[in-house]
Amino acid sequence: MSFHVSDTGNTSRRHAMNGSCDMNNPPPLPPPGNIIGSGIFVSPKGVMENASSVGLALIVWIVTGIITAIGALCYAELGVTIPKSGGDYSYVKDIFGGLAGFLRLWIAVLVIYPTNQAVIALTFSNYVLQPLFPTCFPPESGLRLLAAICLLLLTWVNCSSVRWATRVQDVFTAGKLLALALIIIMGIVQICKGEYYWLEPAHAFEPFQEYDVGLIALAFLQGSFAYGGWNFLNYVTEELVDPYVNLPRAIFISIPLVTFVYVFANIAYVTAMSPQELLASNAVAVTFGEKLLGVMSWIMPISVALSTFGGVNGSLFTSSRLFFAGAREGHLPSLLAMIHVKRCTPIPALLFTCLSTLLMLCTSDMYTLINYVGFINYLFYGVTVAGQIVLRIKEPNLHRPIRISLAWPVIYLLFWAFLLIFSLYSEPVVCGLGMAIMLTGVPVYFLGVYWDNKPECFNTFVAKMTYLGQKFCVVVYPGETKGSEETGSGEEGEELKEARAPLSQDDGEAEKSAADC
C-alpha cells in the first residue's frame, strides 16, 4: 500500500525494487523441492477423512496432480506473456486492474502466508510431541506453544542473517527426502510381502462413511495443500534464465514426479495401516514408522520434524518476495519493503508475518486451517486462469511465446467452480470467513491506494510512523544500503554480497549497480 509523502520516497522505492540489495533472492529452487514439503505428512489424514474410502482418496491425489499440472500450464503462458515477478498478483493486477490485484495481495499477506506457516509449525509440533504421548493426542496448549517457539526462533534467525537462513534451509531439506524415501521403500517391501489388503478393488472402495460430494470437495482442498508451491517460478519469472524453455520444462518434469511420490507415499501408508488407524493418528508418518521400523522408529518423527522446521524457515525466507512486488506497485506500506542496513534482512516484513502467524495459532486444528487457506488459494487461482481467457479476448495479437489450447483453462475453471461451490456448502463458516477478510481489503484499497489527495496530516502521520519503524528496526530501502556495504567488512560484508541480486531485470542499471558494489 503506497503511503509515500514525497516523490523522493517513490524514487527510492523504485530504485530499491530494481537494483542493489535484494536480501533474500537466491537462485530459483527446483520446483519439486518447493512443492514437496510438510503437506504430504499432514494432508493424507484430511484427504482420507473426507474421501471416505482408500480408493477414492488415491483418486483425489491423482486428480489433484493433474489439475495442478493444468493450472501450471495456464500460469506458464501468463508468466511469459506478462514477464513480471509477483506471480498471480501481477497477472490479476494487469488484467483486472489495481483493486483485484490489491485484494490478491491483501489476502496473501493476511491469510495465505500466515496460515501456511501456522499449519507447518503445528505439523512440526505434532511430530515432535506425538512420540511423547503414545496413547493419546498431545495437549493443544503444548502444540501451540511449541509451534510459537519454532516460529519465533526462525523469525530471529531470518532477521539476524541471510546466510544462517539459507544454511538452515539446506540442512533441513534433507529431512523430508529421507522421510519420503523411507516411506516409499517400506511400502514397496510391504506390497512384495503381500500386505495390500486395502489396495484390492473390493476393499479399496469400501466406504467407512457415506460418500458426500461436499466432503469430496474438501478432500481436494486438503490434497491441494500438499501441492502448494507449484507456481513458485511465476514469482521469480524475471530471474529465470530462458523462461520460454525452462518454465514448461520445469512443469513437465516436476509435477508428474511429485504426483508419483505423493500417490506412492499414500499407497505405502495403507499397506501398514487401516483407514481407521490412519484417521486416529495426528502424525501419520510416526504411526507408520512405529508399525514397520521397530527400534528404528525414532527416525521418522525426527526426519519429519526436520522437514517441517525447514518448511517454516523456507516460508519465512521467501514470503518477503511478495512484499517487494506489492511495494513496487505502491500497494503496500514502504516500511514492509525495507531491509536492515548491515544484515540485509527484511526485518519489518518478517516481524509482520510472524505476528500474523501467531494469531493463526489461536487454533491447533490444522485441517480447518487447511480448508481455510485452500479455499482462498483456489479462489484466486481460478480468477487468474479466467484472466488468461480474458487476455486472449482483449488482446488476441499479444505476443505469447507459450500458447496453450483454451480447452485447458476451461477444464480448470469447471473443476474450480465445483470445488468452490461444494466447499462453501460443506464449510460455510470457514470459507465465508476467508471471503469476508478478503472483502475488508476493498475500503483499504480506496483509502490507502486509490485516494491520491490525502490530507497533509494523514501523510505526516504515516511518514512519522514509517520513520519510527525505520529507527526501531534499523532499516532502509535496499538501494540505500550501498554505502553501508562499502563500509562493511568480514561476515557482514560477505552476507551483503551473497544477498545482493536484482529482483527485476527490467532496469539495466540493476546489474551495473550490483557489480559496482
Secondary structure, 3 states (H helix, E strand, C coil): CCCCCCHHHHHHHHHHHHCCCCCCCCCCCCHHHHHCCCHHHHHHHHHHHHHCCHHHHHHHHHHHHHHHHHHHHHHHHHHHHCCCCCCHHHHHHHHHCHHHHHHHHHHHHHHHHHHHHHHHHHHHHHHHHHHHCCCCCCCHHHHHHHHHHHHHHHHHHHHHCHHHHHHHHHHHHHHHHHHHHHHHHHHHHHHHCCCCHHHCHHHHCCCCCCCCHHHHHHHHHHHHHHCCCCCHHHHHHHHCCCHHHHHHHHHHHHHHHHHHHHHHHHHHHHHHCCHHHHHCCCCHHHHHHHHHCHHHCCHHHHHHHHHHHHHHHHHHHHHHHHHHHHHHCCCCCHHHHCEECCCCCCHHHHHHHHHHHHHHCCCCCHHHHHHHHHHHHHHHHHHHHHHHHHHHHHCCCCCCCCCCCCHHHHHHHHHHHHHHHHHHHHCHHHHHHHHHHHHCHHHHHHHHHHCCCCCHHHHHHHHHHHHHHHHHHCEECHHHHHHHHHHCCHHHHHHHHHHCCCCCCCCCHHHHHHHHC
